[in-house]
Amino acid sequence: MPKEYVLKTSPIDENRIKKIAKALIEDAKVDRELTLEAYRYFRDLAEENPQDNVAKNQMGSLLKVLQTTHSKTVDALNSLLKLEDLHIKKNRETKTESAENIYDLLRKEDE
């Protein structure tokens, strides 16, 4: 009879979640840049022809996309910081000192 495979570590561990959050933030940055490029294109079209309602509608839609990508980036960072808070609390309860946490890394980037 086959033995059930038991994972030694969680498939969704802390490092994996951090990597996913980082990738999401980088993807959102690329999305914002592309959206801004498209927005500028439609803005130029609207300036050339003020009667072009399609270009104006597209500009409005692109602004919504920009806001959504910004909100999703903030949500990803918020989730990452909540995860870090849980990790810090867990370390305090078990009295173990871990490697640098996200707050320490953010402080170093500001200096």
Backbone hydrogen bonds in HBPLUS format (Angstrom, degrees):
<---DONOR---> <-ACCEPTOR-->    atom                        ^
c    i                          cat <-CA-CA->   ^        H-A-AA   ^      H-
h    n   atom  resd res      DA  || num        DHA   H-A  angle D-A-AA Bond
n    s   type  num  typ     dist DA aas  dist angle  dist       angle   num
A0017-ILE N   A0013-ASP O   3.09 MM   4  6.39 158.6  2.14 154.2 160.2     1
A0018-LYS N   A0014-GLU O   3.00 MM   4  6.28 156.1  2.06 148.9 155.5     2
A0019-LYS N   A0015-ASN O   2.92 MM   4  6.19 155.6  1.98 148.5 155.0     3
A0020-ILE N   A0016-ARG O   2.95 MM   4  6.19 157.1  2.00 149.1 155.3     4
A0021-ALA N   A0017-ILE O   2.91 MM   4  6.12 161.5  1.94 150.0 155.1     5
A0022-LYS N   A0018-LYS O   2.92 MM   4  6.10 157.3  1.97 146.7 153.0     6
A0023-ALA N   A0019-LYS O   2.95 MM   4  6.16 158.0  1.99 146.6 152.5     7
A0024-LEU N   A0020-ILE O   2.90 MM   4  6.15 156.8  1.95 150.8 157.3     8
A0025-ILE N   A0021-ALA O   2.98 MM   4  6.20 157.6  2.04 148.8 154.4     9
A0026-GLU N   A0022-LYS O   2.97 MM   4  6.22 158.9  2.02 149.6 155.3    10
A0027-ASP N   A0023-ALA O   2.87 MM   4  6.05 157.8  1.92 149.3 155.6    11
A0028-ALA N   A0024-LEU O   2.90 MM   4  6.07 153.3  1.97 145.4 152.8    12
A0029-LYS N   A0025-ILE O   3.03 MM   4  6.27 146.3  2.15 141.2 150.0    13
A0030-VAL N   A0026-GLU O   3.13 MM   4  6.47 157.6  2.18 147.5 152.4    14
A0031-ASP N   A0027-ASP O   2.89 MM   4  6.15 159.9  1.93 149.5 155.6    15
A0032-ARG N   A0028-ALA O   2.87 MM   4  6.09 155.8  1.93 147.3 153.2    16
A0033-GLU N   A0029-LYS O   3.03 MM   4  6.30 159.0  2.08 148.7 154.0    17
A0034-LEU N   A0030-VAL O   2.99 MM   4  6.26 163.8  2.02 155.2 159.0    18
A0035-THR N   A0031-ASP O   2.87 MM   4  6.02 154.8  1.94 147.3 155.1    19
A0036-LEU N   A0032-ARG O   2.83 MM   4  6.01 157.8  1.88 150.2 156.0    20
A0037-GLU N   A0033-GLU O   3.02 MM   4  6.24 152.4  2.10 143.3 150.8    21
A0038-ALA N   A0034-LEU O   3.00 MM   4  6.28 157.3  2.05 146.1 151.8    22
A0039-TYR N   A0035-THR O   2.81 MM   4  6.02 154.6  1.87 148.6 156.6    23
A0040-ARG N   A0036-LEU O   2.90 MM   4  6.12 161.4  1.94 149.0 153.1    24
A0041-TYR N   A0037-GLU O   3.11 MM   4  6.35 151.6  2.19 142.2 149.9    25
A0042-PHE N   A0038-ALA O   3.02 MM   4  6.34 164.3  2.04 154.8 157.4    26
A0043-ARG N   A0039-TYR O   2.81 MM   4  6.01 149.0  1.90 149.3 159.4    27
A0044-ASP N   A0040-ARG O   2.93 MM   4  6.13 154.9  1.99 145.6 151.3    28
A0045-LEU N   A0041-TYR O   3.04 MM   4  6.39 153.0  2.12 144.2 152.0    29
A0046-ALA N   A0042-PHE O   2.90 MM   4  6.12 154.3  1.97 144.4 151.2    30
A0047-GLU N   A0043-ARG O   2.89 MM   4  6.15 145.8  2.01 145.0 154.5    31
A0048-GLU N   A0044-ASP O   3.00 MM   4  6.21 151.6  2.08 146.7 153.7    32
A0049-ASN N   A0045-LEU O   2.98 MM   4  6.16 154.9  2.05 146.8 153.7    33
A0052-ASP N   A0049-ASN O   3.00 MM   3  5.62 168.9  2.01 126.6 128.8    34
A0056-LYS N   A0052-ASP O   3.43 MM   4  6.73 157.6  2.49 139.3 145.2    35
A0057-ASN N   A0053-ASN O   2.86 MM   4  6.07 155.1  1.92 148.3 154.8    36
A0058-GLN N   A0054-VAL O   2.91 MM   4  6.15 157.0  1.97 149.4 155.9    37
A0059-MET N   A0055-ALA O   2.94 MM   4  6.19 148.8  2.04 144.4 153.0    38
A0060-GLY N   A0056-LYS O   3.13 MM   4  6.44 156.6  2.19 145.1 150.2    39
A0061-SER N   A0057-ASN O   2.99 MM   4  6.29 157.9  2.04 148.8 155.0    40
A0062-LEU N   A0058-GLN O   2.86 MM   4  6.05 156.7  1.91 149.4 155.8    41
A0063-LEU N   A0059-MET O   2.98 MM   4  6.23 148.6  2.08 146.1 154.4    42
A0064-LYS N   A0060-GLY O   3.17 MM   4  6.48 147.9  2.28 142.7 150.7    43
A0065-VAL N   A0061-SER O   3.05 MM   4  6.42 151.3  2.13 144.8 152.8    44
A0066-LEU N   A0062-LEU O   2.90 MM   4  6.19 156.8  1.95 148.4 154.5    45
A0067-GLN N   A0063-LEU O   3.03 MM   4  6.26 159.8  2.07 145.2 150.0    46
A0068-THR N   A0064-LYS O   2.92 MM   4  6.15 154.5  1.99 146.8 154.2    47
A0069-THR N   A0065-VAL O   2.92 MM   4  6.18 162.6  1.95 155.8 159.3    48
A0070-HIS N   A0066-LEU O   3.04 MM   4  6.24 155.7  2.10 146.3 153.4    49
A0071-SER N   A0067-GLN O   2.90 MM   4  6.12 158.5  1.94 147.5 153.6    50
A0072-LYS N   A0068-THR O   2.90 MM   4  6.11 158.4  1.94 151.6 157.3    51
A0073-THR N   A0069-THR O   3.04 MM   4  6.19 149.3  2.13 141.3 149.0    52
A0074-VAL N   A0070-HIS O   3.03 MM   4  6.33 161.0  2.06 151.6 156.2    53
A0075-ASP N   A0071-SER O   2.87 MM   4  6.12 156.2  1.93 148.0 155.2    54
A0076-ALA N   A0072-LYS O   2.92 MM   4  6.11 154.3  1.98 143.4 149.9    55
A0077-LEU N   A0073-THR O   2.97 MM   4  6.26 161.4  2.00 152.0 156.7    56
A0078-ASN N   A0074-VAL O   2.85 MM   4  6.02 157.1  1.90 149.3 156.4    57
A0079-SER N   A0075-ASP O   2.92 MM   4  6.15 159.2  1.97 149.1 154.0    58
A0080-LEU N   A0076-ALA O   2.98 MM   4  6.19 155.6  2.04 145.3 152.4    59
A0081-LEU N   A0077-LEU O   2.90 MM   4  6.15 155.3  1.96 150.2 156.5    60
A0082-LYS N   A0078-ASN O   2.94 MM   4  6.20 151.7  2.02 147.0 155.0    61
A0083-LEU N   A0079-SER O   2.96 MM   4  6.20 156.3  2.02 147.3 153.5    62
A0084-GLU N   A0080-LEU O   2.99 MM   4  6.26 153.5  2.06 142.8 150.2    63
A0085-ASP N   A0081-LEU O   2.87 MM   4  6.13 152.8  1.95 145.1 152.5    64
A0086-LEU N   A0082-LYS O   2.99 MM   4  6.31 158.5  2.04 149.7 154.5    65
A0087-HIS N   A0083-LEU O   2.98 MM   4  6.25 154.2  2.05 146.4 153.9    66
A0088-ILE N   A0084-GLU O   2.86 MM   4  6.13 157.6  1.91 152.8 158.5    67
A0089-LYS N   A0085-ASP O   2.94 MM   4  6.18 163.9  1.96 153.0 157.1    68
A0090-LYS N   A0086-LEU O   2.92 MM   4  6.09 155.8  1.98 145.9 153.0    69
A0091-ASN N   A0087-HIS O   2.96 MM   4  6.21 154.5  2.02 146.3 153.0    70
A0092-ARG N   A0088-ILE O   2.96 MM   4  6.23 150.8  2.04 148.0 156.2    71
A0093-GLU N   A0089-LYS O   3.00 MM   4  6.26 153.6  2.07 147.3 154.0    72
A0094-THR N   A0090-LYS O   3.06 MM   4  6.29 152.4  2.14 146.4 153.6    73
A0095-LYS N   A0091-ASN O   2.78 MM   4  5.64 109.5  2.28 133.7 150.3    74
A0096-THR N   A0091-ASN O   3.04 MM   5  5.15 144.5  2.17 140.8 147.2    75
A0105-LEU N   A0101-ASN O   3.17 MM   4  6.53 158.8  2.22 151.8 158.0    76
A0106-LEU N   A0102-ILE O   2.93 MM   4  6.15 154.6  1.99 147.8 154.5    77
A0107-ARG N   A0103-TYR O   2.96 MM   4  6.18 152.8  2.03 146.4 153.8    78
A0108-LYS N   A0104-ASP O   3.06 MM   4  6.31 153.0  2.14 145.8 152.5    79
A0109-GLU N   A0105-LEU O   3.18 MM   4  6.46 148.0  2.29 142.7 150.6    80
A0110-ASP N   A0106-LEU O   3.22 MM   4  6.50 142.5  2.37 141.4 150.5    81
A0110-ASP N   A0107-ARG O   3.19 MM   3  5.21 126.3  2.49  94.5 107.9    82
A0111-GLU N   A0107-ARG O   3.27 MM   4  6.55 137.5  2.46 142.8 153.3    83
